[in-house]
Amino acid sequence: MNDAMQAEAASIHRVEFTATAGEYFRIWIVNLALTIVTLGIYSPWAKVRRKRYFYSHTAIDGDSFDYRGNPIAILKGRLIALAMVGTMWAMNHFSPILVFVTLFAAIFIVPWLIVRSFAFNAHNSAFRNIRFHFRGTYGRALKLFVGYGLLTIVTLGLGWFWLKTRMTEFIVRSHQYGTTSFDIPDLKKSYFRIYGHMIGLGLLLGLMVAALNAGLMSGGITPNFAFQLVLTAVIYVGYLFIFAYVRAGIFNATWNQATLGDLRFVSGVRPWPLFVIYLTNVVAILVTLGLATPWAMVRAMRYRADNLVIHAESGLKEFFAAESASVGAAGEEVGEMLDFDFSL
């Protein structure tokens, strides 16, 4: 191996995911039981336990991530969100005409909730004792949400693809690790290609089902209940494949174009293996009445992690050392209004 190949190999770092279904099952079942017994009050503590477990078992170059969220802050956010939802429900229940008022209010509230949730999660996520940050502003989120939301309505739903694309760009570019910002180019071309394939696959599946039904009816055959049941299962499996195709494509398109300083990422998630994972996960969850959920979550997360690598041309240790020095010089910033969280 020549020097160039050795240098390239040394610059590649894989994401390691070491969580196991057995370990997570014990956390999951306790979380579920306590959440039910406490009528949901324990759910913030359940969220923190879950995230701390997954963060601590996700590592790069031997170092794992750290989640520092406070359950009380999450509980505050959920109580506020519950009060907001309850108020909107009461307004709509006692005066149906107020539904338009609540919908109008939601246009301004949802972007704020999005920004708050990402800010809280980023501020409480750390790697090598350096926090992440989210610098996205409410004004920018509101502009995207209103502008592309109206486009979605005018185009009968097609504008959602623009909204999803621009919101992803906004979210990625608004994140920082220490003092270094993530960046990503215009995603429209790669995202729209994936969404175009999604629409094509959906139409193809619909045409196949329609043609099959038309063929049976033209032959004088009346589909019975068993046939309709099988056909419905086939349709759901077909749409699950389309879902896996889109998830794999979006995951790859996002990570393969994102950068963090001189770090770049390479994702090789493939639609077919992801579809098999999703399909077997669904079957296992149904057969076990939900008890296989931890196993399903762990294997899906492991597949994504196993297919994500980081390229550090100047060296990963050098990057983190420089970032640690920059953060030490600038001081750790305490985010404004980070004492409550709305995310699930």
N, C-alpha and C positions, 0 to 999 in steps of 0.2 A: 504494500500500500504506500503510495507516494505521499509527500507532505501535504499536498492540496486535499487529497482524500481524507487523510488523518484529521486535518483541521476542520473539514466539513463534518466528519463524524463526531468530533468533539463538540461541535456547536449545536448538535441535535439533542434535545432533552424530551423524553416522553413523560406524559402525565400518568402518574400511577394512582390507581384506585384500589384500595385494599379492603374495603368494607365487605362483610360476608352476610349472607341472608340469615344465618343463624343468630349472629350478634344483633343485627338490626331487628329481627323478629321480636327479641326480648324487649327492646326499646319500644317498638311499635305497639305490641300488645298491652304493655303497661300504660303507654300514652293513651291508647284507645279506651281502656277500662277507666282510667282516672278522668278522662274527658267526659265519658258517659255519666259516671257517678256524680261529677260536679256540674252536670248540665252545661258543659262547654267552658266553664271558668278555667279549667286546667289547660285549655288548648294553647295559650301562649307559652306555657312551660313545655308543653309537648313539642311545639315548633322549635324552641331553642334546643331541646335535647336532640331532636332530629337533625337540625342543621349543624350542631356541634359535632355530632357523630360523622356525618358525611364530610364536613370540612376537614376534620382531623384525619380522615382516611383518604384524602385527596392530596397527593404530594408531587412536587417537582424538584428534581435533583436532591431527593432525600428529605426535603422540608415540607411539612404539611401546612394547610391553611388553618385559620383560626376564626371562629365566629364569636363575637362579643356582645350579641344582642341581649337586652334586658327584658325578661318576661313581663315586668310591670309596665314597661313602655309599650309593649305590644298589646297588653290588656287595655291600657288607656285608649290606644288607637281603635281597638275593636269596640269598646264601649261608645266612643264618639261616633264611629261608623254606624253602630246599631241605633243610636239616637237619631242620626240623620235619616236612616232608612225608615225608622218608625214614624218620624215626622212626615216624611213624604207619603207613607202609606196612609196615615191619618188624614192628610190633606186630600188625597185622592178618594178615600172612603167616604168622607163627609161632604165633599164637593167635587164630583167627577170632572168639572171644568178645570179644576186646579191641576189636572194631570199635565196640561200644557205648561203650567208654571214650573212644575217639578222637572219636566223634560228640559225646559229652558235653563233651569238652575243647574241641571246635571252637566250641561255643556261647559259650564265654568268650574264645576266641582271636580269632575273626573280628571282633567289634566293636572289639577293640584294634587289629587290623590296619587297619581302616577309619579309625579316628581318627588313627593314626600316618601313614597315607598322605596323608590330607587335610592334616594339620599340616605334613608335609614339603613337599608341593607348594605350599601357600599361603606358607610361610615363604620359599621360593625363587622366588616370583613377585613381580615389582615393576612399578610404573608410575610414571614421573616420579620415580624413585629412592625411592619409598615402598613398603614391603613390604606384602603381604597377610598375614593371620594366620588361624588356625583355632582357636577357643576351645572347641570341642566336647569334652566330657569322656567318658572311658571309661564311667563309671557311667551316664550318660544313654544312650549308644549301646547298652550292654548291656541296659538296661531295655527299650528299643524292640525290640531284636533278639529277646530272650527272650519278651516279652509278645506282640508281633505275630507272632513265629515260631510260638509255640504256637497262636495264633489261626489261622494259615495251615494248620497240621496239622489242627486240629479242623474247620475249614470246607472241608477237602479242596482247598486251594489258593486259595480266594477271599480269605483273609486277607492274601495277598500284596499286594493293592491297598492295604490299610491300611498295611502295612509300607513299601511304596514311597512312599506319600504322607507318612507321618510322618518317614521317614528323609530325604526331600527337604527338608522343613521344617527339620529338625534341622541338616542340612548348610548350608543357606542362612543360617539365623540364627546359625550358629556362625562364619561368615566375617566378617572385618573388613578394611577397607582403611585402613591406618594405625591411627587411633583411632576410626574410624567403622564401626559394625556394619551389615551387611546385615539387612534385615527382610523378612518375607513373611507374609501372613495365612494363615488356615486354607485349605488347598488341597483339602480333601476334596470339596467340591461340584464344582469344575472338573475335578479328576482323575477322580472317579467317573463323571462324564458321558462323558469320553473312554473310560474303560475299559468302560463300558456299551455304547458304540457299537462298541468293538472286539469285544466278545462277540457283539453282534448281527450284525456283518459276518462274523465267523467262522462263526456258525451259518448265515447266509444262503449263504455259499460252500459249506459242507458239504451243505446241503439241495439246492443246485443240482447239485452233483456226484452226489449220491445219486439225484436225480430223473432225471438224464441216464442213469445206469447202469441204473436200473429201467426206463426207457423203451426202451432198447436190448434188454434181456433180455425184456421183454414182447413185443417185436416179433420175437423169435427171432433177433436179431443178436448174435453173440458178438464182443465187442471184441477186435481183434487187438493185436499188440505195438505197432504204430505208433500206433494209437489210444490205447492206454494211456500211451505215451510223451508224446503231445501233451496228454492229460488231466493227466498229472503235472506237465508244464510249466505248464499253465494254473493248476493248484492252487498251485504255488510263486509264480507271478506274482500271483495273488490274495492270498496271504498276505504278499507283499512290499508290496502296496498297503496292506494293513491295518497292517503295520509302519510304513510311511511316514506313514500317517494318525495313528498313535499318537505317533510321534516328533515330528511337526509340532505336534500338539495339546499334548503335554507341554512341549515347548520354549516355545511361546507362553504357555501357562498359567503357567509358572514365571517367565519373564522379565517378562511383562506385569504381574505382581503384586509382583515384587521391587522393593525400594527400597534406596538407599544414601544416607543422610542425606536431602537434598532432591533427589537424583537419582532419576529413574525411567526405566524402560526400556520400549520398545515393540518387540515382535517380530511380524513379519508373514509368517512361514514358512507356505506353503500345501502341503497334502498332495499335490496332483496334480503340481506341478513337482518336489517332493522325490521322489515315486515315479518319475518319468521319470529323474531323476538316478541314483537307486539302480538302476533297471533297466538303464540303459545302462552304468553302472559295472560291474555284475555281468557283463554280456555282454562288455564290453571286457576285463575281468580274465580271464575264461574263454578268450576267443579268443587273448589274448596270453600265456597261461600265467602270469599274475601280473604281467607287466611293466607293465601299465597301472595298477597299484595307486597309484603317486604321483599320476597324473592324476586318478584317482577320488577320492582323499583331498582334493586341492586344490579340485576343483570342488564337492564337498559342503561343505567348510568355507567356501568363498567364498559359496555361496548363503545359508548361515545368517548370515554376517557382513553381507552386502548387505541383509538384511532385519531388521537390528537397529539401532535408533537409541537415543540417550540424550537425555533431556530434562533440562536443568539450568535451573530457573526463576531461580535467583540468579546464573547464569553459571558455566560450567565452570571457567574460569581462577580465579574467586574461590573455588570449592570446593576446588580443588587447592592454592591458596595458603594457605587456612585450614588444610587438612589437613597441609601441610608445616610450618606453624608449630606445630601441635599436636604432631606427631611430634618436632620439634626440641626442644620444651619438655619432652616426656615422656622422650625418649631412645629409641633403637631397642632393643627387647627381643630377646634371644637365646632362641629357643625351647628348652625342656627336651627332652633326648634327641632332637635333630634331626640326629644324626650317622649315621643310617641310614634307608633307605626301603624299603618293601615293594611299592610300586605298580609296575605294569608300564610 
